[in-house]
Amino acid sequence: MYKEDTIAAIATPPGEGGVAIVRVSGPDSERIAKEIFRRSGGRNGALRSHTLHYGTVRNPESDETLDQALVVLMRKPRSYTGEDVFEVHCHGGPLVARAILELILVRGARHAEPGEFTKRAFLNGRLDLAQAEAVLDLIQARTETGMKLAVQQMHGGLSKWVAELREELLDILAQVEAGIDFPEEDIELLHKHELVAKIEGLNKRISEILASYEWGRLFREGAKVCIAGRPNVGKSSLLNALLGAERVIVTPEPGTTRDVIEESINLGGLPIVLWDTAGIRETDNPVEKIGVEFSRRHIEAADATMLVVDGASTHSVEDESLLRAARGKKGLVVVNKNDLPQQLDLSWLAEVARDKATVSISAKEGKGMDRLKNALRELLLDMPLEPAVTLTNLRHKAALEKSVEALISAAKAIHAGASPDLVMVELSDAKDGLAEVIGDVCHDDILERIFSKFCIGK
């Protein structure tokens, strides 16, 4: 549990705006609201819960008016945190909001830590841990699809699925426990093959959801795509075409790009970070050498690579070396400059590229760009349909992998004729893995790590 004190923070971003919100939660919330807020028209008495009241925020000692404001009181348990909460909706100048916050702190509240309001919502049972983490995902969502996934999880989509699996697992545990408590009975449900089939069925369902993690991670974090190739094949022109703006200097001189240039695009709801890298070739120039090394590192770190070759010239040693080095890695081959007479040997390209799809474009004239974008999106997502439940969080993935490993061990133990006690241990570990997703089993240091990522005031 936590110390039941009263916390306060500015809940809106810093800077000027139409409205700023100062949020307070805890047992002293209503007292502080009554002390600093005076309703318009001289009306006194208790504030009605879940109702906006208009009036002035004043310093009780000096009777100085700080601002005209709207105040809302939300009595527990019908509030975000499950505690008494009040909010001051004041004018959006940073000095006004800060002055009101300081007035509240002087009257007995303390400054909230990052994510502490949501942490209290979790500790008071208003949200489970998966839903609480989805709040941060929603705040940080970069596309409409990312926002949609966060809202689904915040409304309990993942939590409901975990609860269903836990019920199935509890039924299996009950059957095994019956074998421990009544070993002399011939319990039909404890026949090995039937029990193993149930465990494997449960394992299959968890594994299917685990397979959605990469899909969900890309929408949550964004995909990193590296544009690579030898000098002067049109990498920077391609970046400009994808951005729809002249972001990078393009010249006929090879080696113009020396550093990695990073830009972001939204590709049908999928956030993508594009890396335009220096041309890869052997060089004696020390600065260009550093750029080439950066290029190779970004190719390794990328989720996918667009390997650009010049369709208007014959292939080079650098082209072949790069294409061979990229075998087995996710990527596309982009044949640029199709607005010019083509000289590239396509049979050679098919032999060297092998596992990679090829898309012909003209970055300069914008030809083939829609086809390239569709091919890149399909390559990255690699799933024909959106999964029913999507994992987006590495912590959830690790917890479910723990359950899968434990279920596999339980099935092996049954096949080996192990005692029911040993099977119970493995099944209990699997149950704990599911519980970790929604926070039923969670250490304090994990909670601190999760909520420290939130902004102050949420």
C-alpha positions in Angstrom: 0.0 0.0 0.0 1.0 3.6 0.1 0.9 6.5 2.5 -2.6 8.1 2.4 -1.4 11.7 2.1 -2.6 14.4 -0.3 -0.8 15.0 -3.5 -1.0 17.9 -6.0 0.5 18.8 -9.4 -0.2 20.8 -12.6 -1.8 18.3 -15.0 -1.4 20.3 -18.2 1.7 20.8 -20.2 4.0 23.8 -19.4 3.6 27.0 -21.4 0.8 29.4 -22.3 -2.7 28.1 -23.1 -6.4 28.8 -22.7 -6.7 26.6 -19.6 -4.4 25.1 -17.0 -5.5 22.3 -14.6 -4.1 21.9 -11.1 -5.1 18.4 -9.8 -5.2 17.3 -6.1 -5.9 13.9 -4.7 -6.1 12.5 -1.2 -7.9 12.9 2.2 -7.3 16.6 2.5 -8.6 17.5 -0.9 -12.1 18.8 0.1 -10.7 20.7 3.0 -8.1 22.5 0.8 -10.8 23.2 -1.8 -13.0 24.9 0.8 -10.1 27.0 2.1 -8.9 28.4 -1.2 -12.1 28.6 -3.3 -14.9 31.1 -3.0 -18.0 30.5 -5.1 -19.4 33.4 -7.1 -22.4 35.3 -5.6 -21.1 34.7 -2.1 -22.7 31.2 -1.9 -21.2 29.0 0.8 -21.8 25.5 1.9 -20.4 22.1 0.7 -19.4 21.7 -2.9 -21.6 19.3 -4.9 -19.5 16.4 -6.2 -18.9 16.0 -9.9 -20.2 19.5 -10.6 -18.2 22.5 -12.0 -18.4 25.5 -9.7 -17.4 29.0 -10.8 -15.7 31.4 -8.5 -12.3 32.8 -7.4 -9.2 31.1 -6.0 -7.9 33.2 -3.0 -5.2 33.1 -0.5 -7.0 32.7 2.8 -4.4 34.6 4.8 -4.2 37.8 2.6 -7.6 37.4 0.9 -5.7 38.1 -2.4 -7.5 36.8 -5.5 -5.2 34.7 -7.7 -7.6 33.9 -10.5 -11.2 33.4 -11.6 -11.6 29.6 -12.1 -13.8 26.6 -12.3 -13.4 24.0 -9.6 -14.7 20.4 -9.6 -14.8 18.1 -6.6 -15.0 14.3 -7.1 -15.6 12.4 -3.9 -14.3 8.9 -3.5 -14.6 6.3 -4.8 -16.0 7.8 -8.0 -12.8 9.5 -9.1 -9.8 8.7 -11.3 -7.6 7.7 -8.3 -10.4 6.3 -6.1 -9.7 9.0 -3.6 -11.2 12.5 -3.0 -10.1 14.6 -5.9 -10.5 18.2 -6.8 -9.3 20.2 -9.8 -8.8 23.9 -10.4 -9.4 24.9 -14.0 -7.7 28.2 -14.2 -6.3 30.5 -16.9 -3.4 28.9 -18.8 -0.5 31.2 -17.9 2.3 29.2 -16.2 2.6 31.8 -13.4 -1.1 31.5 -12.5 -1.1 27.7 -12.3 2.2 27.7 -10.3 0.8 30.2 -7.8 -2.3 28.1 -7.3 -0.2 24.9 -6.9 2.0 26.6 -4.3 -1.0 27.8 -2.4 -2.3 24.2 -2.3 1.1 22.8 -1.2 1.3 25.3 1.7 -2.1 24.0 2.9 -0.8 20.5 3.5 -0.5 18.7 0.1 2.8 17.5 -1.3 4.0 17.6 -4.9 3.0 14.5 -6.8 5.7 12.2 -8.2 5.6 11.2 -11.9 2.6 9.0 -12.6 1.5 9.0 -9.0 -2.2 9.8 -9.7 -2.4 6.8 -12.1 -0.4 4.7 -9.6 -3.0 5.4 -6.9 -5.7 4.5 -9.4 -4.0 1.1 -9.8 -3.4 0.6 -6.0 -7.1 1.5 -5.3 -8.4 -1.0 -7.9 -9.7 1.6 -10.4 -7.3 0.2 -13.1 -5.3 -3.0 -13.4 -1.6 -2.6 -14.3 -2.1 -3.3 -18.0 -4.8 -0.6 -18.2 -2.6 1.9 -16.3 0.3 1.3 -18.7 -2.2 1.9 -21.6 -2.8 5.4 -20.2 0.9 6.2 -20.9 0.6 4.6 -24.4 -2.4 6.7 -25.2 -0.5 9.9 -24.2 2.5 8.9 -26.3 0.6 7.5 -29.3 2.0 8.8 -32.6 -0.7 7.6 -35.0 -4.4 6.9 -34.9 -3.8 3.2 -35.0 -1.4 3.5 -32.0 -4.1 5.5 -30.2 -6.7 2.8 -31.0 -4.6 0.0 -29.6 -4.0 2.0 -26.4 -7.7 2.8 -25.9 -8.5 -0.9 -26.4 -6.1 -1.9 -23.7 -7.2 0.9 -21.4 -10.7 -0.4 -21.7 -9.6 -3.8 -20.6 -9.2 -5.7 -23.9 -5.9 -7.4 -22.8 -7.1 -7.7 -19.2 -10.3 -9.6 -20.2 -8.3 -12.0 -22.3 -5.9 -12.7 -19.5 -8.8 -13.2 -17.1 -10.3 -15.9 -19.4 -7.0 -17.7 -19.7 -6.5 -17.6 -15.9 -9.9 -19.2 -15.4 -9.0 -22.1 -17.7 -5.7 -22.5 -15.9 -7.4 -22.5 -12.5 -9.7 -25.3 -13.7 -6.6 -27.4 -14.7 -4.9 -26.6 -11.3 -8.1 -27.7 -9.5 -8.0 -31.1 -11.3 -4.3 -31.6 -10.5 -4.9 -30.6 -6.9 -7.7 -33.1 -6.6 -5.1 -35.8 -7.6 -2.9 -34.6 -4.7 -5.8 -34.5 -2.1 -7.5 -37.8 -3.2 -4.7 -40.0 -4.7 -6.7 -43.1 -4.1 -9.6 -41.9 -6.3 -9.7 -42.6 -10.1 -10.5 -39.1 -11.2 -11.5 -39.1 -14.8 -10.3 -35.6 -15.6 -6.8 -36.5 -14.5 -6.1 -38.8 -17.3 -2.8 -37.8 -18.8 -3.8 -37.3 -22.4 -6.8 -35.2 -21.6 -4.8 -33.0 -19.1 -2.0 -32.5 -21.5 -4.4 -31.6 -24.3 -5.9 -28.9 -22.1 -2.5 -27.5 -21.2 -1.3 -27.5 -24.8 -4.5 -25.8 -25.9 -4.0 -23.1 -23.4 -0.4 -22.8 -24.5 -1.4 -22.4 -28.1 -3.7 -19.5 -27.3 -1.0 -17.7 -25.4 1.5 -18.3 -28.1 -0.9 -16.8 -30.7 -1.1 -13.6 -28.8 2.7 -13.5 -28.2 3.0 -13.6 -32.0 1.3 -10.2 -32.2 4.0 -8.5 -30.1 6.2 -7.4 -33.0 3.1 -6.0 -34.8 2.0 -4.1 -31.7 5.5 -2.9 -30.9 5.9 -1.3 -34.3 2.6 0.7 -33.8 3.6 1.6 -30.3 7.3 2.5 -30.8 7.5 3.0 -34.5 9.5 1.1 -37.1 13.1 2.0 -37.8 13.9 1.9 -41.5 17.4 2.4 -42.9 17.9 3.8 -46.4 21.2 2.3 -47.6 23.3 2.0 -50.8 26.4 3.2 -52.5 27.0 6.9 -53.1 24.8 8.8 -55.6 22.1 6.1 -56.1 19.4 8.5 -54.9 19.0 7.7 -51.2 18.5 11.4 -50.1 16.1 11.9 -53.1 14.2 8.9 -51.8 14.0 10.4 -48.3 12.7 13.7 -49.7 10.1 11.8 -51.8 8.9 9.8 -48.8 8.6 13.0 -46.7 7.1 15.0 -49.5 9.5 17.9 -48.8 13.1 18.9 -49.6 14.6 17.9 -46.3 18.0 16.7 -47.6 20.5 18.4 -49.9 20.7 16.5 -53.2 23.7 17.0 -55.6 25.3 15.0 -58.4 28.5 14.8 -56.4 28.9 11.4 -54.6 29.3 11.5 -50.8 27.2 14.6 -50.1 25.6 12.8 -47.1 28.2 12.3 -44.4 26.0 11.8 -41.3 22.8 9.9 -40.6 19.7 12.0 -41.1 16.6 11.0 -39.2 13.0 11.9 -40.1 9.6 10.4 -39.3 6.6 9.6 -41.4 3.1 8.1 -40.8 2.6 5.1 -43.2 -1.0 4.2 -43.0 -1.2 4.5 -39.2 2.3 2.9 -38.8 4.9 5.4 -37.4 8.2 5.0 -39.1 11.6 6.6 -38.4 13.6 6.9 -41.6 17.4 6.9 -41.5 19.1 8.4 -44.6 22.7 7.1 -44.3 26.0 7.9 -46.0 26.8 6.0 -49.2 28.7 2.8 -48.5 32.0 2.5 -50.4 35.7 2.1 -49.8 37.2 5.5 -49.1 40.4 7.2 -47.7 38.5 10.2 -46.5 38.5 10.0 -42.7 35.2 11.9 -42.4 33.5 9.7 -45.0 34.8 6.6 -43.3 33.0 7.6 -40.1 29.8 8.1 -42.1 30.1 4.7 -43.7 30.6 3.1 -40.3 27.5 4.9 -39.0 25.6 3.5 -42.0 26.6 -0.1 -41.2 25.6 0.3 -37.6 22.2 1.7 -38.6 21.6 -1.2 -41.0 22.1 -3.6 -38.1 19.8 -1.7 -35.7 17.0 -1.2 -38.2 13.7 -3.1 -38.3 14.0 -3.1 -42.1 16.3 -1.7 -44.8 15.6 -0.2 -48.1 18.6 -1.1 -50.3 18.8 1.5 -53.1 20.4 0.7 -56.4 20.7 2.8 -59.5 18.7 1.4 -62.4 20.2 3.8 -64.9 23.7 2.3 -64.5 25.4 -1.1 -64.3 25.9 -2.7 -60.9 29.0 -2.1 -58.9 31.1 -4.1 -56.5 29.6 -1.9 -53.7 26.1 -2.9 -54.8 26.9 -6.6 -54.7 28.7 -6.4 -51.4 25.8 -4.6 -49.7 23.1 -6.9 -51.2 25.0 -10.0 -50.1 25.6 -8.7 -46.6 21.9 -8.0 -46.2 20.8 -11.5 -47.0 18.5 -12.9 -44.3 17.7 -9.4 -43.0 14.3 -7.9 -43.5 14.4 -5.4 -46.4 13.4 -4.2 -49.9 15.5 -3.5 -52.9 14.6 -0.2 -54.4 15.6 0.3 -58.1 15.8 4.1 -58.4 15.9 6.3 -61.5 13.4 4.5 -63.7 12.7 7.8 -65.5 16.0 7.2 -67.2 17.1 4.5 -69.7 17.7 1.3 -67.7 21.1 -0.4 -67.7 20.9 -2.5 -64.6 21.0 -6.3 -65.2 17.7 -7.5 -63.6 18.7 -11.2 -63.7 21.9 -10.3 -61.8 19.7 -8.4 -59.3 17.3 -11.3 -58.8 20.2 -13.7 -58.2 22.0 -11.5 -55.6 18.9 -10.0 -53.9 17.2 -13.5 -53.6 14.9 -13.2 -50.6 14.0 -9.5 -51.1 11.2 -8.0 -53.1 12.2 -5.4 -55.7 10.3 -2.1 -56.3 11.1 0.2 -59.3 10.7 3.9 -58.7 11.8 7.4 -59.7 12.4 9.3 -56.5 13.0 12.5 -58.5 9.6 12.3 -60.3 7.7 10.5 -57.6 6.9 7.4 -59.8 6.2 4.2 -57.9 6.2 5.8 -54.5 2.7 4.5 -53.5 3.8 1.0 -54.5 6.9 1.3 -52.5 5.1 2.5 -49.4 2.6 -0.4 -49.6 5.4 -2.9 -50.0 7.3 -1.4 -47.0 4.2 -1.5 -44.8 3.4 -5.1 -45.7 7.0 -6.1 -45.1 7.2 -4.5 -41.6 3.8 -5.7 -40.3 4.0 -9.2 -41.9 0.5 -10.1 -40.7 -2.5 -10.3 -43.1 -5.1 -9.4 -40.4 -5.1 -7.3 -37.3 -4.9 -9.7 -34.3 -7.9 -9.8 -31.9 -5.7 -8.9 -28.9 -2.4 -7.1 -29.5 0.6 -7.0 -27.2 2.5 -3.8 -27.3 4.5 -3.9 -24.1 7.7 -5.8 -23.5 6.9 -6.5 -19.9 3.6 -8.2 -20.9 5.6 -10.3 -23.5 8.1 -11.4 -20.9 5.3 -12.4 -18.4 3.5 -14.4 -21.1 6.7 -16.1 -22.2 7.2 -17.2 -18.6 3.7 -18.8 -18.7 4.4 -20.6 -21.9 7.7 -22.0 -20.6 6.0 -23.2 -17.4 3.1 -24.8 -19.3 5.6 -26.6 -21.6 7.4 -27.9 -18.5 4.1 -29.0 -16.9 3.2 -31.0 -20.0 6.6 -32.7 -20.0 6.3 -33.5 -16.3 3.0 -35.2 -16.9 4.4 -37.2 -19.9 7.3 -38.3 -17.7 5.0 -39.5 -14.9 6.1 -36.9 -12.4 4.2 -36.4 -9.2 1.1 -34.1 -9.2 3.1 -31.8 -6.7 5.7 -31.1 -9.4 3.1 -30.4 -12.0 1.3 -28.0 -9.6 4.5 -26.0 -9.2 4.8 -25.5 -13.0 1.2 -24.7 -13.4 1.4 -22.2 -10.5 4.3 -20.5 -12.3 2.2 -20.2 -15.4 -0.6 -18.7 -13.4 1.8 -16.1 -11.9 3.0 -15.1 -15.4 -0.6 -14.3 -16.3 -1.1 -12.4 -13.1 2.0 -10.3 -13.7 0.4 -8.8 -16.9 -2.4 -7.2 -14.9 -0.4 -6.6 -11.8 -1.8 -9.1 -9.4 1.7 -10.2 -8.8 4.1 -7.3 -8.9 7.1 -6.0 -6.9 7.4 -2.5 -5.7 10.5 -1.8 -7.9 8.6 -2.8 -11.0 5.8 -0.4 -10.1 8.3 2.4 -9.5 9.9 1.7 -12.9 6.6 1.7 -14.7 5.1 4.9 -13.2 8.3 6.8 -13.3 7.9 7.0 -17.1 4.7 9.0 -16.7 4.6 12.8 -16.7 3.9 14.6 -13.4 0.2 15.3 -13.0 -1.0 12.0 -14.6 
